[in-house]
Amino acid sequence: MNAPIIKRPFDVAAIRAQFPILSRRVNDRPLIYLDNAASAQKPEAVIEAMSASMRGAYANVHRGLHTLANETTEAYEAARTSIARFLSAPSRESIAFTKSGTQAINIVAAGLDIKPGDEIVLSVMEHHSNIVPWHFLRERRGAVLKWLDIDDDGDIDLLKVDGLIGPRTKMVALTHMSNVLGARTPAAEVVRIAHAKGVPVLLDGCQAAVHGRVDVSALDVDFYACTGHKLYGPTGIGVLYGKPERLAALPPFEGGGEMIDVVERERVTYNEPPHRFEAGTPPILEAIGLGAAIEWINAQDRAAIEAHEAMLRDRAMNALRALNWVKLHGQQPNKGAIVAFSVDGAHPHDVAQILDRQGVAVRAGHHCAQPLMQRLGVTATARASFACYNTAEEVDHFIEALHKARKLLS
Ligand SMILES: *Cc1c(COP(=O)(O)O)cnc(C)c1O
């Protein structure tokens, strides 16, 4: 029998204590890490799981006939089970490990059967990871990209979605949450509209999987991509969920060991999903680390974390809204804890640098979302993004540091 998971009441200090890096100082100040949408920090449980594997239970996976190979395979496959449950996937076989969220999307795009004039529908607030693979289809196979506009908050109009999907549409590729605006998209409705026309949907869940609970079965989505390093796991590991019949119809992306069935001089046949998409030695330690991250998240009170992140978001948004020299980008009421903003008369890079001198890490730039920057009429923004370990005091320090930046820059 499994030991029951005891969920502790939400205690941000207890959470912080599990992230070793949070006790370091930056520029002689306590680190205030508000760059979580770019990558999150790692709890001891993840560091320990990867280290323990390297120290005591490591070999290559699959087809090993020795104890270490079997133990490592078990840990690797257990991570697959964890992520399948985490996403409410119908089976473990519907989960392929990739090297990143980016690679998960590339696998789907490259595998589509595209003829000149076939269409891909995508929104203007996609991350480049969910744009450039479709540009490849435009450049190489004559696909046409159909762009879905947003309003200033990142809301999309379902009538426009319906209008863009036509007889030539081969995929609707949509973010489940913007990495800049924090906006959530009405994914289930989009899936319903697309499916009514027989069109599959890929959701980019690299942010949504961090800031809320995802149920790919309830969404009825065809493909779902997410990434380990933003989910408190390591870099080098991503996840591609696909409906079993969709994965079965998708050709392999890379060729090599593990992804084959039979290889002869004049013939090759491929393994079943998910192994068909895991050519070569997979990111074993990274998968084990991601499995540990998922189990760590599962052991927390997720509803409490969501409420905590919403508090951080609202505290930051309200403070910034009160400043007539700050422009907020994206104010959807229930958005993820991602706050993009511009300071009048100051370049976002300068703002970020002055914040860094005060120990506050935010990101400045186009956030891998240039079409969105064009839509917003800016070349770059600053962005503060929050995680479960951030505190209300950190939000207040960030706002104070921003006042200093404003004084220095104006
Ligand atoms: C980070 C991110 C990606 C890319 O994921 P990687 O694993 O870093 O390649 C894609 N889409 C969104 C929305 C992201 O935030």
The ligand as an ORCA input file, in Angstrom:
! r2SCAN-3c Opt
* xyz 0 1
  C       9.262     28.398    -22.153
  C       8.195     28.292    -23.141
  C       8.347     27.482    -24.277
  C       9.628     26.760    -24.593
  O       9.910     25.736    -23.699
  P      11.409     25.196    -23.592
  O      11.301     23.927    -22.840
  O      12.174     26.239    -22.837
  O      11.907     24.972    -24.961
  C       7.294     27.397    -25.146
  N       6.142     28.046    -24.918
  C       5.948     28.820    -23.832
  C       4.617     29.478    -23.626
  C       6.964     28.972    -22.916
  O       6.775     29.748    -21.847
*
